[in-house]
Amino acid sequence: MDDSSTPPHEEADEPSRLDFTPVPLERIHHNGWTERRQRDFITALVAMGSVLHAARAVGMSKQSAYKLRERRGAESFAAAWDCALSSGYCDAFDRALERATIGIVTPRFYKGKQVGTRHRLDWRLALTALNGTPPPAFPAPRKKVTR
């Protein structure tokens, strides 16, 4: 019997939703969106939950990430992006609620020596997390606007 808190079907689904076919490129530059950089970007997006920070983590700009997403043949990459962003948001939401309801413990110092600790709940963080609009679990594909 597995004592894991995540049901087995969810563990199997998560990696498959993040697997994707990299965006095909006509020319590959060493400082451009290589296949490796695309995979690292999706991994960073799961960890950070922010397109800006994930793009910076792989040495690219946010604007170039969005341009890559809009290219022909980027459907698989875009689906992995949406899944990664949703997963990153859910992780951040869980951490915020945990910090808000369970609280944090900080050390108290007096004249350079620790004299105790302070336990505090952050209700403002809980309200902010609850008032935010979470992304949909499976976002609908975007329709491209042509002019």
N, C-alpha and C positions, 0 to 999 in steps of 0.2 A: 504494500500500500504506500502511495506517495504522500508525504506530509507537506508537500509544497502548497503554498497559499494560492498559486495560480493554477487554474484548471489546465489539463494537458492540451486541450484544443486551442487555448489562447497562446500557449507557448509555441505551438506549431504554426499558428497563423501569423504571428508577429514577424518572424524573419522572412516569410514568403511575401508579405506585403511590402517589405523594404527591399526585396530583391528587384532589380530593374535592369533594363537594357540601356546602357549608356547612350547618350545622344550622338548620332553619327555626325561627324564633322568632315568637311572637305579637306581642310588642312589642319594638322595638329602641330601646335607650337609648344615648346617646352614650358613656356610660362602661361599657357592657355588652359582651357577646360579639357584636360586629358581624362581618359576613363578613370584613372586612379583618383584624380582630383574630384571628379563627380561623385565617386563612391565615398570619399572622405568627407565631402560636403554633406551628403545625406546622413552619415554617421554623426557629424558635428551638429547637424540640425536636430537630431534626436536628443543629443546631450544638452544642447543650449536652448532650443526652442525659439531661436531668433535667426532670421535669414541674414541679417547684417553681421552678427557675430560668427555664424557658421561660415559665411563667405570670407570674412577676414581670417578665420582660422586656417583656411586653405590657401590664403594669399590672393584672393580675388575680391572684386567689388560686388556689392549688392546688386547694382545695376546690371553687371554682366551675368549674374546668376539669373535674374529675371529674363534677360534676353535669351539665355540658353534655354530656359523653360519654355519660351514661346516659339522656338525653332521647330521646323518640320521634323517629325520623328522623335519628339521629346515626350510623347504621351506617357510612356513607362516611367521616365524620370519625374514627370509632374505628379504622377500617382504616388510614387515613393516619397516625393517632397511633401505632399499633403498628409500622408500617413506619418511621416517623421515629425512634421510640425504639430500634428494632433497629439502624437505620443509625447513630444517634448512639453507641450502645454499641460497635458495631464500630469506628468511628473512634477512640474513646477507648481501646479495647483495643489497636488497632494502634499508637497513640502510646505507650502504656505499654510494650508489648513492644519498640518501637524504642528508647525511652529506657533500658530495662533491658538490652538486649543490645548496642546500639551505644554507649550511654553518653552522657554530657553532658560538655561542657568548660566549666569555670568559671575565671575569671581569678584569679590570686594577687597580692595587693598587700602591699607592705612600705613603711611610712612614706608612704602616699598614692600610691605609684607601682606600676604593674604590673610584677612581676618574673618572671612566668611564667603558666602555665596548669596546671590539674589535670584529667585525664581520669579519669572514674570510671563504672563500671557499677553498676547498681542491681538486684541479684539479688532483693532482697526485693520490689521492685515487680513483677518478672517472676513470682515465685511467687504473689503476690497476684492478679495478672491471670489466671494460669493456673488458680488454685483457684476463681475466681469462676464463677458459673453464667451463661453467656450466655443472652439471651432467644432463643426459637426464631425462625428466619428468617421464618416465616409463622405467627404465633400463631393458635391456634384461637379462634373467637369465644367470648366469655364467655356463660355461661348466666345469665340473670337469675333471682335467687332471689325467689320470691313467698311471702309468709307469710299 
